Amino acid sequence: MKRLLTVRSSYLYIVVGSALLSGISLFIVYRAFVFLYSHNAPDSFLVRLSHWLMNHIGKTPIAVLIFLTVFTGIFMLRSQKTADDVKSLLSAAEELAEKGSFEELEVMSGGELRELAAHLHRINRTEAFSANDLQTSNMEKEASGILLGNEEVMALILRMKSLLRILDDGEVSGDDPERTERLRVEAVKREALGVERFLESLMTSS
């Protein structure tokens, strides 16, 4: 069944249907012309116009012209749905190529065009899921960056508290002032160097 629902068979159906309708329309026009011709006087405008057309153009060219006119009109109307579906597919494919997704795609035809629309919808959903996953990953990275920053700030606070505690201990202990002062200065230098290295590492990582 799927092999019959192709774009080629669709246009074949449109051409055959348009030809049949054009033939029926030509037969109706011919019967109406015969009816009007037989019910009008010989000197009427319709009869004189008919004679002029027959003498200058001919019956066959007139019939061919009527048939082609009706056929073209029916073919254009009937194939408009397929043309609209092809335009919708082209527009969706263009948006998918440029933006990574498309907003709307409606296909009225069946067969190959509907299958193509289904494939594009599947690709569009896949791209949407990928975009959501990427956004979630970026949010997780930002959150981890914030946590890392809080840990670094906490480490700096602990370093500063250690310096303050060394200074306080130095002020309290008074047994040997010179030795206490020397030890306190060394401890302060050591902690200050640690804070300096810590700040340098922060500047390098940022």
N, C-alpha and C positions, 0 to 999 in steps of 0.2 A: 504493500500500500504506500509505503514511503517513497518508493521509486516513481510512483505516479504523481506524487505531490511535489513536483519540481517547478522551478521558474520557467523552464522551457515548456512544460505541459500546460502551465498556467497561461502563458501567452498563446499557445496553440488553441486552448479553449476560448480565449478572448477573440482571436482571429476568426475561428469557425462560427462562434456565436454572433459576432458582428456581421459576418457575411450572410448568415441565415436571416438575421433581422433586416439587413439591407435589402435582400431579395424580397422578403415579405412586404417591406415598405414600398419597394418599386412596383410590385404587383398591385398594391392598394392604390398607389398614385395612378397607375395605368387604368385600372377599372374606374376610378373616379373621373379621369379625363375622358374616357369613352362615354361614361354616363352623361357628363356635362355636354360633351360634343354632340351627342345624339338628341339632347333636349334643348338645344339652342338653335336659333334661326341661322340660315347660311350667311347673313350679313351682320351677324353679331360680332362684338369685339373678340370674344373668346375663339370663335371659329376662324376669323381672319388672322388672329395671332397664331393659332395652331398651324394654319397654312403657311404662314411666313416662317415659323420655326422649322417645319418639315422641309420647306424648299431651300432654306439657307443653311441649316445646321444638319438636319437629318434625324430620323427616329433613333438610330443606334447611338450616335454621340450623345444625344439627350439622355437616353436610358443609362449609358455609362456614367455620365456626369452626375445624374441623380443617385445612382448606386454608390459611386465613390464618395459623394458628399455625405450620404447617410452612414456609410461604412466608417468614414473618418470620424464623424461625430460620436458614433457608438463606441468605437475603439478607444477614443480619447477619454470618454466618460468611464468606460469599464476598466481601463488600465490605470486610472488615477489612483486607485487603492494600492496597487503594487508599487507605483511610483512613489507614493507617500511613505510606504513601508521602507523602500530603499533609501529615501532621504533621511528617515528617522534612524536607520542603522548607520548611515554615513555620519550623521551628526553625533550619535552616541560614541562611535568609534573615534571621531576627532576629539571629543571631550575627554575620552579615556586616554588618548595618546598625549594630550596637552596637560590635563589637570590630574590625571590618575583615576578619575571616576566620572560618572555622568549622573544626572539627576533623574531623567525620565526617558523611557523607551517603550513605546507601544507599537506592536506589529499586529495588523489585522489578518494578514495572509497566513496560510499554513505552509507545511513542507519545509523547504530549505531555509526560507527567510525566518520562520518561527524558530527553527533550530539554532540559527545564527544568533537570533535575539536572546535565546536561552543561554548560549555560551557567553555572550557579552554580559548578561546579568550575573552569571557565575563569576566571571572575572571581576566585575564591579564589586561584588560582595567580598571576594578575596582581598582586593585592594583596600576596602574599607576596614576589614579585620586587621590587615597589616599596619594600616595607619593608626588604629587604636592601640595595637601592641607597641608600636614605636613610641606613641605618646605616653603609655604607661611606663615603658622603660625609661624615658626621659624624666618622668616624675620620680621614679625610684632613684635614679642617679642624683637628682637634685636633693631628694630627701637624705640620701646617704652622705652627700656633701655637707648638708646642714648638720647632721649628727657628728660628722668628723670635725667640723668647725667647733661644735660645742665641747667635744673632748679636748681639743687643743686649748680652748679658753680655760677649761677646768684645770688642765695641766699648768698653765701659766699662773692661775690663781694659787695653786698649791705651791708653786715655786716662790711666789711673793709671800705667802704665809710662812714658808720656811725661813725666808730672810727676816721677817719680823720676829719670829720666835728666837732666832739666833741673837738678834739685837736685844731682845728682852732678857734672855738668859745671861748675856754679857753684863747688862746693867745690874742684875740681881746678885750674881756671884762676885764676891769682893775679897776672897782670901789672898790671891796673888794678882794684883791689878795689872802688872805688866804682862804676865803670862796670859791672863784672861783676855786682855786687849789684843795680844798677838793672835791668839786662837780665834777670837771673834773676827778680826780682820781677814784671816785666812779663810774662814768659813764664808764670810760675806763675799770675798773675791770668787770663791769656788761656786757659790750659788749665782753670783752675777754672771760669771762665764757661762754657766748652764742656761741662764735666761737668755743671754746673748746668742748662744748657739740655737736655742729653741726659736727665737725670733728670726734668725737667719734661715732656718729650715722652713718656717712659715712663708717668708718672702720668696724663697726658691720654689716652693710648691705652688704658690699662687701665680 
